[in-house]
Amino acid sequence: MAIKMENWIDIYASRQSGKILTGTLSAVERVKWGDEEIPCAVVFYNGVKVIIPFSEMNVREDIHVIRSMMGAEIDFVVRAIDTENEMAMASRKYAMELRRKLELPKHKEGDIIQVRVDAVGRDAVYVEAYGIEARIPKSEVDYGFVRDLSEYVQVGDRVLAKIKKLDLENGKITLSIKETKPDPRTTIKKKYSVGGEYLATVTGMDYYGVFVNLEQGVDALCVLPNWSDFNVSPGDKLLVKITRINEKEGKITAKMVRVVKRAV
C-alpha cells in the first residue's frame, strides 16, 4: 500500500529547508542505496522509512554503540528521497550541528535544561543536549549510592539536567541530573541523630565496612562487626545505630545492631 501524500509533507520540508525532524530509533539494517549497501540506523516517521547511515549518526561507527541507542529519540534532517522505494535518507550529524549552532548559545552555566537519554551504561548515562552528546557519570545522576543506572533512567527518557560547565567554542558541556533536585544530605542532622537506631538496606561491602542506605541519597558506612556468623548481602535489611554524623561532608558512620530481613 502506497504511503499517503500527507505523510511526506514533513519529509519534503526537511529536505528543502533543513527542517529538523524527530523520531525514535527503531532498527538497524544494511540498506542498498544506489550502487552501495550501507549500514544504517532506521527511524519510521509518519510511516515513512528514514535511513541514517552510521557515518551520519555522529557517534562511533560501531554496531554495539548504535544498538545501545535503540529506542532513543533522535533528531535528523532529510538529505535525499527515494520515491520509488518510498524511503528517505537523513543525517543526524547535520541536525545536531544546527541545534548546537542555533539553540545552545541561548543557554548558560547554571541553567536547567531538558535532555534526552540516548544510552545507559554501567557507569554513566549518555544524553543529547542541544546537539551535543554528553556523558553524565553515575555520581551525577543521584545523591548517595547508585547501584543500577537503569533504575533511574531509560533510553528515550527526557530528563532535567543542570549545566555545570559550557564551552560553546569547542562544543562541550558538563551536566548534572542530581543537581536539579534538593540534596537530602543537607537535612541529615534534622532527620537523624547520633545514638539513634534506624532501618537500612545493604548496598555493598568492602574490606573496611558495609555500606547501607537509610533513604534515597543518604548512605552510611557500618564498621564490620565481630559476629562469629556475620554474613550480609545487598538488599538485606539491617537495624543500624548511628555513631557519627559529619553534616558538612554529608557522611554518616554507624554500627550494625542486627539483621532484620534477608533479601529474597
C-alpha positions in Angstrom: 0.0 0.0 0.0 1.4 3.4 -1.0 2.2 5.9 1.7 -0.3 8.8 1.7 1.0 12.1 0.4 0.3 14.0 3.6 2.8 11.6 5.4 5.5 13.0 3.1 4.9 16.7 3.9 7.5 17.0 6.7 10.0 14.8 4.8 10.0 17.1 1.8 10.1 20.2 4.0 13.1 18.8 5.8 14.9 18.1 2.6 14.1 21.5 1.1 14.5 23.8 4.1 16.7 21.9 6.5 13.8 21.5 9.0 14.8 19.3 11.9 12.6 16.3 12.5 12.5 14.0 15.5 11.8 10.3 15.6 12.5 7.1 17.6 15.5 4.9 16.6 13.8 1.6 15.8 16.0 -0.6 13.7 19.4 -1.3 12.2 19.7 -2.5 8.6 22.1 -2.8 5.7 20.4 -0.8 3.0 21.1 -0.7 -0.7 21.2 2.9 -1.8 22.3 3.4 -5.4 25.2 1.1 -6.0 26.2 0.8 -2.3 24.9 -1.3 0.5 25.4 0.7 3.7 24.8 0.0 7.4 22.1 2.3 8.6 20.0 3.2 11.7 16.3 3.4 10.9 13.5 5.7 12.0 9.9 5.3 10.9 8.5 8.8 10.5 4.7 9.0 9.8 5.0 5.6 8.2 8.0 6.7 6.0 11.2 4.7 6.4 14.0 7.0 7.1 17.5 5.6 7.0 20.5 7.3 8.6 23.9 5.9 7.6 26.2 5.1 10.5 28.5 7.8 9.2 25.8 10.4 9.7 24.8 9.3 13.3 27.5 11.4 14.9 28.6 8.5 17.1 31.4 6.0 16.7 30.5 3.8 13.7 30.1 0.6 15.8 27.0 -1.6 15.7 27.2 -2.0 19.5 27.0 1.7 20.0 24.0 2.0 17.7 22.3 -0.9 19.4 22.7 0.7 22.8 20.7 3.7 21.4 17.7 1.6 20.3 14.6 3.4 21.5 16.3 6.8 21.7 14.6 9.9 20.4 16.9 11.5 17.8 16.8 14.5 15.5 17.6 14.3 11.8 17.4 16.3 8.6 16.4 14.7 5.4 19.1 14.8 2.7 17.6 12.7 -0.1 14.3 11.0 -1.0 13.9 7.7 -2.9 10.3 7.9 -4.2 10.5 4.6 -6.0 11.3 2.6 -2.8 9.3 5.0 -0.6 12.1 5.9 1.8 14.4 8.8 2.7 18.0 9.2 3.7 18.8 11.6 6.6 21.6 12.9 8.7 21.6 13.1 12.5 25.0 14.8 12.4 23.7 17.7 10.5 20.7 18.1 12.7 22.9 18.2 15.8 25.2 20.8 14.2 22.1 23.0 13.6 20.9 22.7 17.1 24.3 23.3 18.5 24.6 26.5 16.4 21.1 27.9 16.8 19.9 26.7 20.3 22.9 26.0 22.5 24.0 29.7 22.6 20.7 30.6 24.3 21.9 28.8 27.5 24.5 29.4 30.1 26.1 27.7 33.1 23.6 27.2 35.9 20.6 26.7 33.6 18.3 23.8 34.0 17.6 22.2 30.6 15.8 19.1 29.3 18.0 16.5 27.8 17.2 13.2 26.0 18.7 9.9 27.2 20.5 8.1 24.3 22.1 5.3 26.1 22.5 3.9 29.7 25.9 2.3 30.6 27.2 0.7 33.7 28.9 3.8 35.0 27.3 6.7 33.1 24.3 7.9 31.2 24.7 9.3 27.7 22.4 12.2 26.7 21.9 14.6 23.8 21.7 18.3 24.8 21.1 20.8 22.1 23.3 19.0 19.6 26.0 17.8 22.0 26.5 14.2 23.1 27.2 14.4 26.9 28.3 11.8 29.4 26.8 12.1 32.8 28.7 9.9 35.3 26.9 7.8 37.9 27.9 10.2 40.7 25.9 13.0 39.0 22.7 11.0 38.4 21.5 11.0 42.0 22.7 11.6 45.5 24.1 8.7 47.5 24.9 5.3 46.3 23.6 4.4 42.8 23.8 0.7 42.1 22.0 0.3 38.8 21.5 3.3 36.5 18.7 1.6 34.7 16.6 2.0 37.8 16.9 5.8 37.4 16.6 6.4 33.6 15.8 4.6 30.5 16.8 5.1 26.8 14.3 7.5 25.3 13.6 9.4 28.5 13.6 13.1 28.7 15.1 14.3 32.0 16.2 17.6 33.5 19.8 18.4 33.9 21.8 21.4 35.2 24.6 22.9 33.1 27.7 22.9 35.2 30.2 23.9 32.5 29.6 25.1 29.0 32.2 25.6 26.3 30.4 26.9 23.3 33.6 27.4 21.2 34.6 23.7 21.5 31.0 22.3 21.8 31.5 20.7 25.2 29.0 20.6 28.1 29.1 19.2 31.6 25.8 18.2 33.1 24.3 17.0 36.4 20.9 15.4 36.8 21.1 15.2 40.6 21.7 19.0 41.0 18.2 19.6 39.7 16.9 18.1 42.9 17.3 19.0 46.6 20.3 17.4 48.3 18.8 15.2 51.1 22.2 15.2 52.9 21.7 18.9 53.9 19.0 17.9 56.3 20.5 14.7 57.9 21.1 16.4 61.3 17.3 17.2 61.4 16.2 13.7 60.5 18.9 11.5 62.1 20.7 11.7 65.5 23.8 10.1 67.0 22.7 7.1 69.1 19.5 6.6 67.1 18.7 3.2 65.6 17.4 3.1 62.0 16.3 0.6 59.4 18.7 0.5 56.5 19.3 -1.5 53.3 22.7 -3.1 52.5 24.0 -1.7 49.2 27.6 -3.1 49.2 30.6 -4.3 51.1 34.3 -3.6 51.3 37.2 -4.9 53.4 36.7 -1.9 55.8 32.9 -2.0 56.2 29.4 -2.4 54.9 27.5 0.3 53.0 23.9 0.8 53.8 21.2 3.1 52.5 18.9 5.0 55.0 16.9 6.7 52.3 17.5 7.8 48.7 20.6 9.9 48.8 21.5 9.2 52.4 24.0 6.4 53.0 26.1 5.2 56.0 29.2 3.2 56.4 29.0 0.5 59.1 32.2 -0.9 60.6 32.5 -4.7 60.2 31.1 -6.4 63.4 33.0 -9.2 65.1 30.0 -11.5 64.9 31.0 -15.2 64.5 28.3 -15.8 61.9 28.5 -12.5 60.2 27.1 -12.6 56.7 25.1 -9.9 54.8 24.3 -9.3 51.2 23.0 -6.4 49.1 19.3 -5.9 49.7 19.4 -7.2 53.3 17.5 -5.0 55.8 19.6 -4.1 58.9 19.0 -2.2 62.1 21.9 0.2 62.5 22.9 2.6 65.2 24.4 5.9 64.1 27.7 6.7 65.9 28.8 9.8 64.0 27.3 12.4 61.6 29.5 14.7 59.5 27.0 17.2 58.2 29.5 19.3 56.3 30.5 16.3 54.2 27.1 14.5 54.3 28.7 11.4 55.8 27.2 9.0 58.4 29.1 6.3 60.4 27.1 3.6 62.1 27.3 0.1 63.6 25.1 -2.9 62.9 22.7 -3.9 65.6 21.0 -6.9 63.9 19.7 -8.3 60.7 16.0 -7.6 60.3 15.3 -9.3 57.0 17.3 -11.1 54.4 16.9 -10.2 50.7 15.0 -12.7 48.7 
